[in-house]
Amino acid sequence: MNPTQPAHISFIIISYNRPQDTAKALANVLQLQNAEGYEKDIVIINNGSTVAYTEFENYLQTLLPPDRKLITYHHSSENLGVARGRNLGVQMAKGNHLIFLDDDAEFEHNNVIPAVLQLLAKYKPDDMVKIIAFREYRTATNEYYIAAKNKQRAQLPEFFTNFYVGSGHLIMREVFDRVGLYTTEFFYGMEEYDLAYKALDAGYRILYTAQITVLHKKSPHGRQTETTLTRWNLENKTVVAYKYLPYLYICTHLLLWSAYFLWQSGFKVGQLLQACKNIAAKTSNTRRQPISGNTLRYIRSVQGRLWY
């Protein structure tokens, strides 16, 4: 970050059919501790919701003018999906530090802003730390979801990794400026992995921190069934592997995720065949852009999982 340029932090919340949860998420962001030498704004995208947001909009009107001035609220006429919704949020945000928060999530502590600024200041420009993965705590199951596939590594308070959890994370705007916005070929799922591969291959690094915890309710409102989500993961993970990984890993993604889908769905073979057709259609229109050997070595060095 240019030391002469103040940090401007934008919080981006994409909401679908969760007006009450979104009000709580916004209230949570508004009460975050301030830090010297920064500005902030908050962008909320109503992603084509099919339920009324009157209660949320009334809540906006109750806010004092200083808080209300920070907020940009946009009601999309269609459900843009996660990726397109986030892209719209990026375009509407004013900041160079972009913090994404799910509409059914809140920060556990109010030190998010100073913690982010201190973390970024700790690393040199050559370290290329431009994405910060936050720790997720799933309140329904009382378990942590951490950006590490290795259990020992997941116990560390801070480490470099190859992906981030979508419910709460920071991405510097320069990443989007250089590698592009989120891919719009996926309506839901794996858009974070797609961007992570592009960012890593451009030389950027992803830092995980346990200093910032996101309490994720995983509210059922507006969500698909687990079988549908697993099928989307099968399709999108395989397509992402096709785009960025060697052919061996494409095969292992397809085989292992197909087996998991069959087990999770109760052996719905018809849906699996449809998923395979969807994968074939998507990959036929997808240009392969394999990541470099250096990027593969980095992913292995941080104990990232390439097989599935």
C-alpha positions in Angstrom: 0.0 0.0 0.0 1.3 3.5 -0.8 2.0 5.1 2.6 0.8 8.5 1.3 -2.6 7.0 0.4 -5.0 6.4 3.2 -6.4 2.9 3.5 -10.0 2.8 2.3 -11.9 -0.3 3.4 -15.1 -1.4 1.7 -17.3 -4.0 3.2 -19.4 -5.9 0.6 -22.4 -8.0 1.5 -24.5 -9.9 -1.0 -27.9 -10.7 0.2 -30.6 -13.1 -1.0 -33.9 -13.7 0.9 -32.3 -12.9 4.3 -33.5 -9.4 5.3 -33.2 -10.0 9.0 -29.8 -11.7 8.8 -28.6 -8.9 6.5 -29.7 -6.2 9.1 -27.7 -8.1 11.7 -24.6 -8.3 9.5 -24.8 -4.6 8.7 -25.2 -3.7 12.4 -22.2 -5.8 13.1 -20.1 -4.0 10.6 -21.2 -0.6 11.8 -20.0 -1.3 15.3 -16.5 -2.4 14.3 -13.7 -0.6 16.1 -12.2 2.3 14.1 -8.5 2.8 13.3 -6.5 5.9 12.5 -5.8 6.8 8.9 -8.5 4.9 7.1 -11.9 5.5 5.5 -14.7 3.0 4.9 -17.9 2.4 3.1 -20.4 -0.5 3.0 -22.0 -1.9 -0.2 -25.1 -4.1 0.2 -26.4 -5.9 -2.9 -30.0 -7.3 -2.7 -29.4 -10.1 -5.2 -32.9 -10.3 -6.7 -34.6 -11.5 -3.5 -38.1 -12.9 -3.8 -39.1 -11.9 -0.3 -39.8 -8.4 0.9 -36.9 -6.3 2.3 -39.2 -3.7 3.9 -38.0 -4.5 7.4 -34.4 -4.1 6.3 -35.0 -0.9 4.4 -36.9 0.5 7.4 -33.8 -0.4 9.5 -31.7 1.6 7.1 -33.9 4.6 7.8 -33.4 4.3 11.5 -29.6 4.8 11.2 -28.1 8.1 12.1 -27.0 10.2 9.1 -23.2 9.5 9.6 -23.8 5.7 9.4 -26.4 6.0 6.6 -23.9 8.0 4.6 -21.5 5.1 4.6 -24.0 2.7 3.0 -24.8 2.0 -0.6 -27.8 -0.3 -1.0 -28.6 -1.7 -4.5 -31.6 -3.8 -5.3 -30.8 -6.0 -8.3 -33.8 -6.9 -10.6 -32.4 -10.4 -11.0 -30.5 -13.0 -8.9 -27.0 -12.5 -10.2 -25.5 -15.5 -8.4 -22.6 -15.2 -6.0 -19.9 -14.3 -8.5 -21.8 -11.6 -10.5 -23.2 -10.2 -7.3 -19.7 -9.8 -5.8 -18.4 -8.3 -9.1 -21.2 -5.7 -8.9 -20.2 -5.0 -5.3 -16.5 -4.6 -6.3 -17.6 -2.1 -9.0 -19.7 -0.1 -6.6 -17.3 -0.1 -3.7 -14.9 2.8 -3.2 -12.1 1.1 -1.3 -8.8 -0.4 -2.2 -9.2 -3.0 0.6 -12.3 -5.1 -0.1 -13.8 -7.2 2.7 -16.5 -9.6 1.7 -19.0 -10.9 4.3 -21.9 -13.3 3.8 -25.3 -12.0 4.7 -25.8 -14.6 7.4 -22.4 -14.0 9.0 -21.0 -11.6 11.6 -17.5 -10.9 13.0 -16.9 -12.4 16.4 -14.8 -9.4 17.6 -14.8 -5.7 16.7 -11.1 -5.4 16.0 -11.3 -6.4 12.3 -10.2 -3.1 10.8 -7.0 -2.6 12.9 -6.2 -6.3 12.7 -6.3 -6.2 8.9 -4.2 -3.0 8.6 -1.6 -4.4 11.1 -1.4 -7.7 9.2 -0.8 -6.0 5.8 1.7 -3.6 7.3 3.7 -6.6 8.7 4.6 -7.9 5.3 6.9 -6.3 2.7 5.5 -5.3 -0.8 7.6 -8.1 -2.3 5.7 -10.7 -0.1 2.7 -9.9 -2.3 0.2 -10.6 0.5 -3.0 -9.3 -1.1 -5.6 -11.8 0.1 -6.4 -12.6 3.7 -8.4 -15.6 4.6 -10.5 -15.3 7.8 -11.4 -18.1 10.2 -15.0 -19.3 10.0 -16.9 -20.7 12.9 -20.1 -22.5 12.0 -22.5 -21.7 14.8 -25.0 -24.5 13.8 -22.4 -27.3 14.2 -19.9 -25.6 16.6 -17.0 -26.2 14.4 -14.3 -24.1 12.7 -13.8 -24.1 8.9 -10.2 -23.1 8.1 -8.4 -22.5 4.9 -6.2 -25.5 5.3 -6.6 -29.2 4.4 -3.9 -30.3 6.8 -5.1 -30.7 10.4 -1.8 -29.8 11.9 -1.4 -26.7 9.8 -5.0 -25.7 10.7 -4.0 -25.4 14.3 -1.5 -22.6 13.5 -2.6 -19.0 14.2 -1.3 -17.7 10.9 0.1 -19.3 7.7 0.2 -19.0 3.9 -2.4 -21.0 2.0 -3.8 -21.6 -1.4 -7.5 -20.7 -0.9 -9.8 -18.8 1.3 -13.3 -19.2 2.8 -16.0 -17.3 1.0 -18.1 -16.3 4.1 -15.5 -13.7 5.1 -12.2 -12.6 3.5 -10.2 -9.6 2.2 -9.0 -9.0 -1.3 -7.0 -6.0 -2.3 -8.5 -4.2 -5.4 -5.3 -4.5 -7.2 -5.8 -8.3 -7.5 -9.1 -7.7 -9.4 -7.4 -5.0 -11.5 -4.7 -7.4 -12.5 -6.3 -10.8 -12.9 -9.9 -9.8 -13.5 -13.2 -10.1 -11.5 -14.8 -13.4 -10.3 -15.6 -15.8 -13.2 -19.2 -15.6 -14.2 -19.5 -19.2 -15.5 -20.5 -20.4 -12.1 -23.8 -19.4 -10.5 -22.7 -20.7 -7.1 -19.6 -22.5 -5.8 -15.9 -22.6 -6.6 -15.7 -19.0 -7.8 -13.2 -18.4 -4.9 -11.0 -21.3 -6.0 -11.0 -20.0 -9.6 -9.9 -16.5 -8.4 -7.3 -18.0 -6.0 -5.6 -19.9 -8.9 -5.5 -16.8 -11.0 -4.1 -14.7 -8.1 -1.5 -17.3 -7.1 -0.3 -17.6 -10.7 0.1 -13.8 -10.9 2.4 -14.0 -7.9 0.0 -12.9 -5.1 -0.1 -14.8 -1.9 -3.0 -15.7 0.5 -2.5 -15.3 4.2 -4.7 -17.1 6.7 -5.2 -15.5 10.1 -7.1 -16.7 13.2 -7.1 -13.2 14.5 -10.4 -12.5 12.6 -13.2 -15.0 13.1 -16.5 -14.9 11.1 -19.5 -16.4 12.9 -21.4 -18.1 10.0 -24.9 -19.2 10.7 -25.4 -20.9 7.3 -29.0 -19.8 7.4 -31.3 -22.2 5.4 -33.2 -19.2 4.0 -32.5 -18.9 0.3 -30.2 -21.9 0.2 -30.3 -25.0 -2.0 -30.4 -28.6 -0.8 -27.2 -30.3 0.1 -27.5 -32.6 -2.9 -27.8 -29.7 -5.3 -24.9 -27.9 -3.6 -22.8 -31.1 -3.9 -23.6 -31.5 -7.5 -22.7 -27.9 -8.2 -19.4 -28.6 -6.4 -18.7 -31.6 -8.5 -19.3 -29.7 -11.7 -17.5 -26.5 -10.8 -14.5 -28.1 -9.1 -13.9 -30.3 -12.1 -14.2 -27.3 -14.5 -11.8 -25.3 -12.3 -9.4 -28.2 -12.3 -9.7 -28.4 -16.1 -8.9 -24.7 -16.4 -5.8 -24.6 -14.2 -4.4 -28.0 -13.3 -2.5 -30.8 -15.0 -4.7 -33.5 -16.6 -4.0 -36.0 -13.8 -5.8 -33.8 -11.3 -8.7 -33.2 -13.7 -9.3 -37.0 -13.7 -9.0 -37.3 -9.9 -11.4 -34.4 -9.3 -14.0 -36.0 -11.6 -13.7 -39.5 -10.1 -13.5 -38.6 -6.4 -16.2 -35.9 -6.5 -18.5 -38.2 -8.5 -18.1 -40.9 -5.9 -18.8 -38.4 -3.1 -21.9 -37.2 -4.9 -23.3 -40.7 -5.3 -22.7 -41.4 -1.6 -24.2 -38.1 -0.4 -27.2 -38.2 -2.8 -28.2 -41.8 -2.1 -26.9 -43.0 -5.5 -28.8 -40.6 -7.7 -27.2 -41.9 -10.9 -29.4 -39.8 -13.2 -28.3 -36.6 -11.5 -24.6 -37.7 -11.8 -25.0 -38.3 -15.5 -26.6 -34.9 -15.9 -23.7 -33.4 -14.0 -21.2 -35.1 -16.3 -23.1 -33.7 -19.3 -22.9 -30.2 -17.8 -19.2 -30.6 -17.2 -18.6 -31.7 -20.8 -20.6 -28.7 -22.0 -18.8 -26.2 -19.7 -15.3 -27.5 -20.5 -16.0 -27.4 -24.3 -16.4 -23.6 -23.9 -13.6 -23.2 -21.4 -10.0 -22.2 -22.4 -7.4 -24.1 -20.5 -4.8 -21.8 -18.8 -2.7 -24.1 -16.7 -0.9 -22.6 -13.7 2.9 -22.5 -13.8 5.2 -25.0 -12.2 6.2 -22.4 -9.7 2.6 -22.0 -8.6 2.1 -25.8 -8.3 5.3 -25.9 -6.1 3.9 -23.1 -4.0 0.6 -24.9 -3.5 2.5 -28.1 -2.5 4.7 -26.0 -0.1 1.7 -24.8 1.8 0.3 -28.3 1.9 -2.6 -27.5 -0.5 -4.7 -30.3 -1.9 -4.6 -30.8 -5.6 -6.2 -34.2 -6.0 -9.8 -33.2 -5.3 
